Amino acid sequence: MECARIRLSSFSAVLVMVTTTALLLDGIKATLIDLGHSYRFGTTTCWDPTQRFNVFDVQTGSGPNGVYITESFSTPEHCGTHMDAPFHFNPAGWKLQEIPLHRTVVEGVHVNVSNKVNGNGDFLLTVDHLKAWEQDNGPLPDRSVILVNFGWAHKFGDRQSYYNGLHEPYRFPGLSGNAAQWIVDSGKVYGVGVDGPSVDPGRSMSFDVHGILSKANLYNLENVALNGTTLPARGFKLIVQPIKIFGGTGGPVRILAFTNDTFE
């Protein structure tokens, strides 16, 4: 997980740039946290065990600093830290490029249940867990994305451990269908992220959570790098920027969190 200290101003006036100095505004100290796993040849986890992130056609030549290097890559849409567009499980849902931009600059919610999961691959996030979060932290903020921390992200890169098996049915934590419906019914949430392979539990064969969320045009963030995160329960912002694949069912995503915490 990569961190950098930057300065922000009013978050609503975000200027998104190609460089990493994307936000420059009124003197508020903030910490920038990268919530994505790097894409690495041979180690990045994809849902289909026969697929992988691949780097090929590496070329070098002479250049102004002695050498230039180019390479090609290929990847499934649903591989590594990625976004599921609603279209993935809803033919009438938004495709990747159709998700409104304001739904990608949002309030962050961190539901950390890692101490309850404790490595249990059959754990389900329930409505009671979400209500307990509200009791402790207040009502969900409007225009939010919920990040669920199952304490699973440190397993990423070891498929046997991450999926609890090499073939379906897998065993890793996920949301219950009732929790997904509660999130939709709140009317406050634009997306749900998890630090495991899927918002649905590994043993699911019906993918009810995908169905419920996508029907309401909520997006999913899967394989989020929440290991070792210092995210508070609330009070931080997220920029969620997927690769812009026209007609895409999903794709690699960069997730940046901005907090008012500082690292000394």
Buried (B, 14 or more C-beta within 10 A) or exposed (E): BEBEEBEBBEBEEBEEEEEEEBBEBEEEEBBBBBBBBEBEEEBBBBBEEEEBBBBEEEEEEEEEEEEEEEEEEEBBBBBBBBBBBBBBBBEEBBBBBBBEEEBBBBBBBBBBBBEBBEEEBEBBBBBEBBEBBEEEBEEBBEEBBBBBBBBBBBBBBEBEBBBBBEEEEBBBBBBBBBBBBBBBEBEBBBBBBBBBBBBBBBBBEEBBBBBBBBBBBBBBBBBBBBBEBBBBBBBBBBBBBBBEBEEBBBBBBBBBBBBEBEEE
